[in-house]
Amino acid sequence: MVFGIDAKREGIQTLVVLDKSFLQSVGLAQLQFYVQNGWLFAVPDIFFYEHLRKWDEWRLANLRKLKTIESRVVLLPGIGEMFRAESRFLKPATQVIRMERKRLVLNERFSSRGSFFELDNETKRISDGRTKEFEEKLDATVELWRDFRRLPALKEAKDSEIPERVRELAIQVRDDIDDIRGFYRNHRLDTYPPAEIIDVEWAFFRWHQVQLLGGLDFYDSYGIATPFKRGKIFNELLDLDYLLPALLIGGLASNDKRMVRRFKFLRLDGVLLK
């Protein structure tokens, strides 16, 4: 059971986190084939933000497609909710938050192939506010990722040595539980769980993993000064909010190469639809 949901059918994992790239790439008939064969899709709140922040015809088409299988879609708790649950109960969020009754119910406006419609002002306001929050988070995150130059393994490395050093650090991020605990301990708030009890089943642990792996990828690509496309990094930051619950659940439905690569790297036993 994951978040109170039976994630397996006949011993095989059938619950997967659905991302925007997969929904856009798969046809309606194939999507319905999956649900008819027992697959259950989980969507984090970032999924809806991604669709509403730049509203257009194809995003509407995506949600209309999703409407046809809404009985097989569950809503996931936000990362903040996971953190609060783990801090309160001192157990992994997947064990203490139960989402089995939080099935998706989309507005009836998504049930037909009618003409395109604009979002209401309140939805736009909420989406714009969240975009501002993410923009601020992006600035702080890039500043932190640029600071990876201070890591001992990278500090004295020649440019030609950076890719191999990054690869070694990524493996360490994946395999060294005590190292992640130490990093978490150095940034832990008093209300958070003790470092000694968290592991790969905890949202706190996986959050630090995906942030560190994202930072290593960024440093490998841009170093300390190379210009980058802000929109591209913005989207990659959003992707981390898909990756974390996918790692906790053990399943991902994605057609995004970077997302797939990171998931397969951090969850060797994970189930993947692509």
Sequence and secondary structure as in RCSB ss.txt:
>XXXX:A:sequence
MVFGIDAKREGIQTLVVLDKSFLQSVGLAQLQFYVQNGWLFAVPDIFFYEHLRKWDEWRLANLRKLKTIESRVVL
LPGIGEMFRAESRFLKPATQVIRMERKRLVLNERFSSRGSFFELDNETKRISDGRTKEFEEKLDATVELWRDFRR
LPALKEAKDSEIPERVRELAIQVRDDIDDIRGFYRNHRLDTYPPAEIIDVEWAFFRWHQVQLLGGLDFYDSYGIA
TPFKRGKIFNELLDLDYLLPALLIGGLASNDKRMVRRFKFLRLDGVLLK
>XXXX:A:secstr
 BTTB  EETTEE EEEE HHHHHHS HHHHHHHHHTT EEEE HHHHHHHHTT  HHHHHHHHHHHTTGGGEEE
   HHHHHHHHHHHSS HHHH   TT B    GGGSS        HHHHHHHHHHHHHHHHHHHHHHHHHHGGGG
SHHHHT  GGGHHHHHHHHHHHHHH HHHHHHHHHHH  TTS  GGG  TTSHHHHHHHHHHHHHHHHHHHHTTT
    HHHHHHHHHHHHHHHHHHHHTEEE   HHHHHHHHHH TT EEE 
